Structure formats: C-alpha cells, structure tokens
Amino acid sequence: MNEKSTIKIQEGKVGMIGYGMLSSLESLEEILGRKYEDSIYWIHLSGMQRAWNFVAPNNDPNFPAEYINYESFYLKNNSAIPYEKSIFLNIIENKDIRLNCILYFLTHEELELFDQFELGYTRIDVTDRIEEHSFENGKVYAYKALPAYEYDAINDEDISIIEQRYLDLVLASYDNMGKEHKLEYEQSTLPHNPNLVAPVIHKKVRE
C-alpha cells in the first residue's frame, strides 16, 4: 500500500464520513443549511462495508414529534399499504472489504446537527481505518447503527420497506461520481432485498 499522506485538520473542525445518503453533497448541504465550501476527499475505510440493516419504526418514540406525526404507506398494485418501519444503509465489520466513501470537514457544532439527524446511529471513530491519509489535530467519525436499530429478518421483514426515493438518491450519488466509484459501491455493499423496495407516501396525522 502506498504511504499515507497527512491531513492536518483545521482548528475547530472534525472529519465526517458520508457513505449513504450523505454521499450526496446536496443532502449534506440541506442538513447544514448552507453551501459546503471545505475540502472533499474520496477515501476508503478498511475492514468495513455497507449493509441494508438499519431499521427504525416510523413512529419511534425517540424521534422528535415532527418526524413521527405521519402515517406511512407503500404503493403496490394501485394500493396504499401501511408499513411500520423504514430500512436504511448502515456500516458493518468485514475484514475483507474496503468501503469507498466521502470525507467532509465540519465544525463541532455542525457535527452535533448530524448527531441529531442520525437518530438510531452512534458516532464511531474511524480515523485509523482511512487507507489514504493519516490525520493531525483531529478525528474522523462515521455513523453506525445502534444494536436496537439493526434489522431482524424474523421480526422486521413483513413490516419494513426501503423507500425507493432513498435508494435512488444513494445510487444516483455514486453514478454521478463515475463508473469506478459505482463499481466500488457495488463491491462494498451487501445487496438489498429488491422485494423490500417500494415508492412510499407519508400523510400527516391530523392533530
């Protein structure tokens, strides 16, 4: 492996990994509420891969009221069918895989915004897993599902959906990076169950 280059993290900033929805710069900026103007690096995490195994109840009591004041339905054969949980990407250990992802730099206050947004995930230190760079003056973090939010095929399969819009967003972000990044995405991601993918609608519950 080539010798790592050193990145000195700017005072007051911290690194954050995007590997799913946050691989989309547009999604990152939407959460930040501003245009992102810092450096972006395409990097690899050693010993990790993506998996479609984060699942959360649509009406999780841990979520803010504005997140759960909705009824959710997936669309199939011209019918709107209620479902209870939504499935998203997660990262898991796999010593044989190198995960392609994106590195951003945020202020500590901005990182707290993502702590709030990534409900059901915990922030883990991945500084030493980055293949291309070593770091001075700071850490790099990624979000990994808490055990209580990991998909259980026995209990979750019949009541859970991967939102088509979310899947399309993730795939489009890697498509936009080019064929090499898209291929690496496929090689470092456990395949999703296509039977769980569906367009959905959310209806606000009347108060």
DRENZA-930295 format. One record per residue (C-alpha): residue in three letters; x, y, z. Coordinates in pm, whole numbers, plus 50000, padded with zeros to 5 digits. Example, Ala and Ser with C-alpha at 12.3 -4.5 7.8 and 13.67 -1.06 7.14 Angstrom:
BEGIN
ALA512304955050780
SER513674989450714
! end
This chain:
BEGIN
MET500005000050000
ASN501215035049924
GLU502435056450210
LYS499675077250362
SER499615114750315
THR498935135550625
ILE495945158650657
LYS496105184750931
ILE492525191151039
GLN491775227951080
GLU491345240551436
GLY487735237651545
LYS486835212051278
VAL486305174651261
GLY486065148950983
MET482805131350896
ILE482205102250657
GLY479355100350407
TYR478615065350277
GLY474865065250204
MET472555094950173
LEU475395117650285
SER477455107449984
SER475185132949815
LEU476595167949860
GLU473105181949810
SER471815161450105
LEU474725172550322
GLU474085209150241
GLU470375205250309
ILE471115193950665
LEU473835220050712
GLY471585247650585
ARG474485262650391
LYS476755256650094
TYR479625233350181
GLU482915250250090
ASP485575228850261
SER487635200750107
ILE486095167949990
TYR488105135749974
TRP487165102549815
ILE488585076850055
HIS488305040750171
LEU487635026150514
SER489444993250567
GLY487524964050714
MET484034978550670
GLN481144975150427
ARG477674989150370
ALA474614968550463
TRP470884974950437
ASN470364966450801
PHE469424998650979
VAL465704997751055
ALA463635022051257
PRO459925023751344
ASN458185051751158
ASN456695062451490
ASP459805057351702
PRO459165074952035
ASN462825085652041
PHE462285107351734
PRO461115143651754
ALA457375149051708
GLU457855164851365
TYR459465132151248
ILE456705108951364
ASN453495128551315
TYR452835109350993
GLU451245077550867
SER453355058550612
PHE452185037350318
TYR453945018950039
LEU452405017049695
LYS451764983449531
ASN449284973749258
ASN447505007349286
SER447025002049660
ALA448455021949953
ILE449534996750219
PRO450575007950568
TYR454014997650692
GLU455705001751030
LYS459455005050970
SER461935020150724
ILE465265004650623
PHE468395024950554
LEU472095019050499
ASN474485010750779
ILE478145000550805
ILE479304967350949
GLU482614950051009
ASN484124929050730
LYS487904924950731
ASP487954915650362
ILE486194947150235
ARG487344982950177
LEU484465007450181
ASN484515036449933
CYS483035067850082
ILE483425105450115
LEU485205126150377
TYR483905160650474
PHE485055185550737
LEU482605202850972
THR482685223851285
HIS481935206251613
GLU478625224751628
GLU477695212551280
LEU478635177051375
GLU476055179451653
LEU473425186651385
PHE474255153151229
ASP474195136051569
GLN470595147851594
PHE469775138551234
GLU471285103751256
LEU468855091351519
GLY469345054351589
TYR473005056251489
THR476045061351708
ARG479105081051603
ILE482275059751585
ASP485915069651541
VAL487215057151203
THR490355078851188
ASP492735049151178
ARG490665029950920
ILE491185055150641
GLU493585039750390
GLU494785070550206
HIS495515095350487
SER496675099450843
PHE495425129051045
GLU496775155351280
ASN494795177951512
GLY491505159251500
LYS489415128151443
VAL487205114251168
TYR483815099251251
ALA481175077851082
TYR477665067651188
LYS476875031351269
ALA473545016651378
LEU472905011051746
PRO472164974151814
ALA468484981351883
TYR468144995151529
GLU469724966151341
TYR467424947451102
ASP465964914651227
ALA464644893750936
ILE462274874051156
ASN460554903951315
ASP461074931251056
GLU460734916450707
ASP456954918150668
ILE456584953050813
SER459614971250667
ILE460284989850343
ILE463305005050168
GLU461975037650030
GLN462505039049656
ARG463435075949679
TYR466185068949933
LEU467635040449726
ASP467545061749411
LEU469305090549589
VAL472155068249707
LEU472615051349371
ALA472495084649185
SER475215099449405
TYR477595071049315
ASP476525072148950
ASN477495108848945
MET480965100349075
GLY481655078248773
LYS481825041548682
GLU484745033148911
HIS483015046749222
LYS479735029649127
LEU481514996349083
GLU483255000349417
TYR479895008449577
GLU478514975549445
GLN481574956249562
SER481464970849913
THR477714968749975
LEU475704938250074
PRO472864935949820
HIS469474948549932
ASN466354927449903
PRO464544941249595
ASN461244928349731
LEU461514953850012
VAL461874984049780
ALA458765004549708
PRO457595040149647
VAL456025054449961
ILE453785082550072
HIS453625099250412
LYS450395115050531
LYS450445140050815
VAL448285128951106
ARG445625154251196
GLU446105169551536
! end
